[in-house]
Amino acid sequence: MPVYTLGIDIGSTASKCVILADGKDIVAKSLIAVGAGTSGPQRAVAQVLENAGMAKDDIQYTLATGYGRNSMLELADEQMSELSCHGKGAVFLFPEVHTVIDIGGQDVKVLKIENGMMTNFVMNDKCAAGTGRFLDVMARVLEVNVEDLGALGAQSTRYVGISSTCTVFAESEVISQLAMDTDKRDIINGIHKSVAMRVSGLAHRVGVKDMVVMTGGVAQNTGVVSALQTELGHTIHTSPLTQYNGALGAALFAWQKYRKAHKS
């Protein structure tokens, strides 16, 4: 009989869940596009159980991570830092990883991985610049869908610099460019380069070493990934499971903790 573990990652903008069987096979996953302080976490748990055709009692161990992990005290057996879980998930997906860049809704994390273990990290959680929230604001000002930023930026024909690292000032820059009838695609390309420069500066503080893996929702933006590759001078690897990376790591730790408890 397989042992099922549940990882819950409650971010600032989304709630993600992954169910693993025996710490290796993904049984089901779910994503609800609202995070901490909303009904998102409960809905994500209900959704992943429904997707798996399981009940909560079928889960042997549950571990919560992320910004809102402490809201899961009743449901989860344990809580753990998202730094550890993102490192764990990235190693599962890319065993040779040495650098993990995670761009979430409200923060940017860069992890240094050696022999499958996180050995150092740096985090920007004081400012929204370079985060998913920053891109959401820019998309709103430009009146485009945030999901379309990557494709639109790829159509740019000239470089438009967005120099401000502050979200508020960058927003003003974008509005000024629009007032000058600058092509939106060129502005978007400039925004992507601005994000890449910001994240690159953070990454160099812990050192960048191949292989480099990018996780978090922003990893789905091909414009940011491409600009960051240029800034870092390294190929960046992503996975279709990029948004589930933290929840995957949490489910893997849940499996380890279950085995440890039952060995003793």
C-alpha positions as CSV (number, residue, x, y, z in Angstrom):
1,M,0.0,0.0,0.0
2,P,1.6,3.3,-1.0
3,V,2.3,6.1,1.5
4,Y,0.7,9.3,0.4
5,T,2.1,12.7,1.5
6,L,0.6,16.2,0.9
7,G,2.7,19.3,0.4
8,I,0.9,22.7,0.6
9,D,2.6,25.9,-0.5
10,I,0.6,29.0,0.5
11,G,2.1,32.0,-1.3
12,S,1.1,35.6,-1.3
13,T,-0.8,35.3,-4.6
14,A,-1.5,31.6,-5.1
15,S,-2.1,28.3,-3.2
16,K,-0.5,25.1,-4.5
17,C,-0.8,21.5,-3.5
18,V,1.0,18.3,-4.5
19,I,0.2,14.7,-3.4
20,L,3.1,12.2,-3.7
21,A,3.0,8.4,-3.5
22,D,6.0,6.9,-1.7
23,G,8.0,10.2,-2.1
24,K,8.5,9.8,-5.8
25,D,5.3,9.7,-7.9
26,I,3.1,12.8,-8.3
27,V,-0.5,11.6,-7.8
28,A,-2.2,14.9,-8.1
29,K,-1.7,18.7,-8.0
30,S,-3.8,21.8,-7.7
31,L,-3.4,25.5,-8.0
32,I,-5.8,28.3,-6.8
33,A,-4.9,31.8,-7.9
34,V,-5.3,33.4,-4.4
35,G,-3.0,32.9,-1.5
36,A,-2.6,33.7,2.2
37,G,-5.5,35.3,4.0
38,T,-8.1,34.0,1.6
39,S,-10.1,30.8,1.0
40,G,-7.4,29.7,-1.5
41,P,-5.5,27.3,0.7
42,Q,-8.6,25.3,1.8
43,R,-9.8,25.3,-1.8
44,A,-6.5,24.1,-3.1
45,V,-6.5,21.2,-0.6
46,A,-10.1,20.3,-1.5
47,Q,-9.2,20.4,-5.2
48,V,-6.1,18.2,-5.0
49,L,-7.9,15.6,-2.9
50,E,-10.7,15.6,-5.5
51,N,-8.2,15.4,-8.4
52,A,-6.6,12.3,-6.6
53,G,-10.0,10.8,-5.8
54,M,-8.9,10.7,-2.1
55,A,-10.0,11.9,1.3
56,K,-7.9,13.7,3.9
57,D,-7.7,10.5,5.9
58,D,-5.9,8.8,3.0
59,I,-2.9,11.2,3.5
60,Q,-0.3,9.9,5.9
61,Y,1.6,13.1,6.4
62,T,1.0,16.8,5.5
63,L,3.5,19.6,5.5
64,A,2.8,23.2,4.8
65,T,5.2,25.9,3.5
66,G,5.2,29.4,2.1
67,Y,4.2,32.8,3.2
68,G,0.9,31.6,4.8
69,R,2.0,28.3,6.2
70,N,1.1,29.1,9.8
71,S,-2.6,29.3,8.7
72,M,-2.5,25.5,8.2
73,L,-1.8,24.6,11.8
74,E,-4.9,22.5,12.1
75,L,-4.5,20.7,8.8
76,A,-0.8,20.2,8.5
77,D,1.4,17.9,10.6
78,E,4.3,20.4,10.3
79,Q,5.3,23.7,8.8
80,M,8.7,24.4,7.1
81,S,10.5,27.3,5.5
82,E,9.8,27.9,1.8
83,L,13.6,28.2,1.2
84,S,14.1,24.6,2.2
85,C,11.1,23.4,0.2
86,H,12.1,25.2,-2.9
87,G,15.5,23.8,-2.8
88,K,14.2,20.3,-2.2
89,G,11.7,20.5,-5.1
90,A,14.3,21.9,-7.5
91,V,16.7,19.0,-6.7
92,F,13.9,16.5,-7.3
93,L,13.2,18.0,-10.7
94,F,16.9,18.8,-11.6
95,P,19.3,16.6,-9.6
96,E,22.3,18.5,-10.9
97,V,21.1,21.9,-9.9
98,H,23.5,24.4,-8.2
99,T,21.5,27.6,-8.4
100,V,17.8,28.1,-7.9
101,I,16.1,31.4,-8.7
102,D,12.6,31.6,-7.4
103,I,10.5,34.6,-8.3
104,G,7.2,34.6,-6.5
105,G,4.4,37.1,-6.1
106,Q,6.1,39.2,-3.5
107,D,9.7,38.1,-3.2
108,V,12.8,36.9,-5.0
109,K,14.9,34.0,-3.6
110,V,18.2,32.8,-4.9
111,L,19.4,29.5,-3.4
112,K,22.9,28.0,-3.6
113,I,22.8,24.2,-3.8
114,E,25.7,21.8,-3.2
115,N,25.3,18.0,-3.2
116,G,21.6,18.4,-3.2
117,M,21.5,20.6,-0.1
118,M,20.9,24.3,0.3
119,T,24.1,25.9,1.6
120,N,23.4,29.6,1.2
121,F,20.6,32.0,0.0
122,V,19.7,35.6,-0.5
123,M,16.2,37.0,-0.5
124,N,14.6,40.2,-1.6
125,D,11.3,40.5,0.4
126,K,11.4,44.3,1.2
127,C,10.5,45.6,-2.2
128,A,8.1,44.3,-5.0
129,A,10.6,45.2,-7.8
130,G,11.4,42.2,-9.8
131,T,8.6,40.1,-8.5
132,G,5.3,38.8,-9.9
133,R,3.5,41.7,-8.3
134,F,5.8,44.1,-10.2
135,L,4.8,42.4,-13.5
136,D,1.1,42.4,-12.5
137,V,1.3,46.2,-12.0
138,M,3.1,46.8,-15.3
139,A,0.6,44.6,-17.2
140,R,-2.3,46.5,-15.7
141,V,-0.8,49.9,-16.7
142,L,-0.1,48.6,-20.2
143,E,-3.6,47.1,-20.4
144,V,-2.4,43.6,-21.4
145,N,-2.7,40.2,-19.7
146,V,0.3,39.3,-17.6
147,E,0.3,35.9,-19.3
148,D,0.9,37.6,-22.7
149,L,4.0,39.6,-21.5
150,G,6.5,37.1,-22.7
151,A,5.1,36.8,-26.3
152,L,4.6,40.5,-26.6
153,G,8.1,41.4,-25.4
154,A,9.6,38.9,-27.9
155,Q,8.2,41.1,-30.7
156,S,10.2,44.2,-29.6
157,T,12.3,45.9,-32.2
158,R,14.2,48.4,-30.1
159,Y,15.4,48.7,-26.5
160,V,13.5,51.0,-24.2
161,G,15.2,51.3,-20.8
162,I,13.1,51.2,-17.6
163,S,15.7,52.4,-15.2
164,S,13.7,52.6,-11.9
165,T,14.0,49.6,-9.6
166,C,11.1,50.9,-7.5
167,T,7.6,49.7,-8.6
168,V,6.0,53.1,-8.2
169,F,8.7,55.0,-10.2
170,A,8.8,52.2,-12.8
171,E,5.1,52.6,-13.2
172,S,5.5,56.3,-13.8
173,E,8.2,55.6,-16.4
174,V,5.9,53.3,-18.3
175,I,3.1,55.8,-18.2
176,S,5.5,58.4,-19.6
177,Q,6.6,56.0,-22.4
178,L,3.0,55.4,-23.3
179,A,2.3,59.2,-23.4
180,M,5.1,59.4,-26.0
181,D,3.4,56.6,-28.1
182,T,6.3,54.2,-27.5
183,D,5.3,50.7,-28.7
184,K,4.0,48.6,-25.8
185,R,6.1,45.6,-27.0
186,D,9.3,47.7,-26.6
187,I,8.2,48.8,-23.2
188,I,7.6,45.2,-22.1
189,N,11.0,44.2,-23.4
190,G,12.5,47.0,-21.3
191,I,10.5,45.8,-18.2
192,H,11.8,42.3,-18.6
193,K,15.4,43.5,-18.8
194,S,14.8,45.7,-15.7
195,V,13.6,42.6,-13.8
196,A,16.6,40.6,-15.1
197,M,19.1,43.2,-14.0
198,R,17.5,43.3,-10.5
199,V,17.5,39.6,-10.0
200,S,20.9,39.1,-11.5
201,G,22.4,41.5,-8.9
202,L,20.8,39.5,-6.2
203,A,22.0,36.2,-7.7
204,H,25.6,37.3,-7.9
205,R,25.6,37.9,-4.1
206,V,25.5,34.1,-3.5
207,G,27.3,33.2,-6.7
208,V,25.8,31.6,-9.9
209,K,26.9,28.2,-11.0
210,D,25.6,25.8,-13.6
211,M,23.0,24.3,-13.6
212,V,20.7,27.2,-13.0
213,V,17.0,26.5,-12.4
214,M,14.2,29.0,-12.3
215,T,11.0,28.3,-10.3
216,G,7.9,30.3,-9.4
217,G,5.2,31.7,-11.5
218,V,7.4,34.3,-13.3
219,A,9.4,31.3,-14.7
220,Q,6.5,31.0,-17.1
221,N,7.4,34.4,-18.6
222,T,9.7,33.6,-21.5
223,G,10.8,37.2,-21.7
224,V,12.1,37.4,-18.2
225,V,13.8,34.0,-18.5
226,S,15.5,35.0,-21.8
227,A,16.6,38.4,-20.3
228,L,17.9,36.7,-17.2
229,Q,19.9,34.2,-19.2
230,T,21.6,37.1,-21.0
231,E,22.4,38.9,-17.8
232,L,23.8,35.9,-16.0
233,G,25.5,34.3,-19.0
234,H,24.0,30.9,-18.0
235,T,21.3,28.7,-19.5
236,I,18.2,28.7,-17.3
237,H,16.3,25.5,-16.9
238,T,12.5,25.5,-16.1
239,S,9.9,22.8,-15.6
240,P,6.2,22.6,-16.4
241,L,5.9,22.1,-12.6
242,T,7.6,25.4,-11.9
243,Q,4.7,26.8,-9.9
244,Y,4.4,23.6,-7.9
245,N,8.0,23.5,-6.8
246,G,7.5,24.6,-3.2
247,A,4.5,22.3,-2.7
248,L,6.5,19.4,-4.3
249,G,9.4,20.1,-1.9
250,A,6.9,20.1,1.0
251,A,5.5,16.8,0.0
252,L,9.0,15.3,-0.3
253,F,9.9,16.5,3.2
254,A,6.6,15.1,4.5
255,W,7.7,11.7,3.1
256,Q,11.0,11.9,4.8
257,K,9.4,12.9,8.1
258,Y,6.9,10.1,7.9
259,R,9.6,7.5,7.3
260,K,11.7,8.8,10.1
261,A,8.7,8.7,12.5
262,H,7.8,5.2,11.6
263,K,11.4,3.9,11.7
264,S,11.7,5.0,15.3
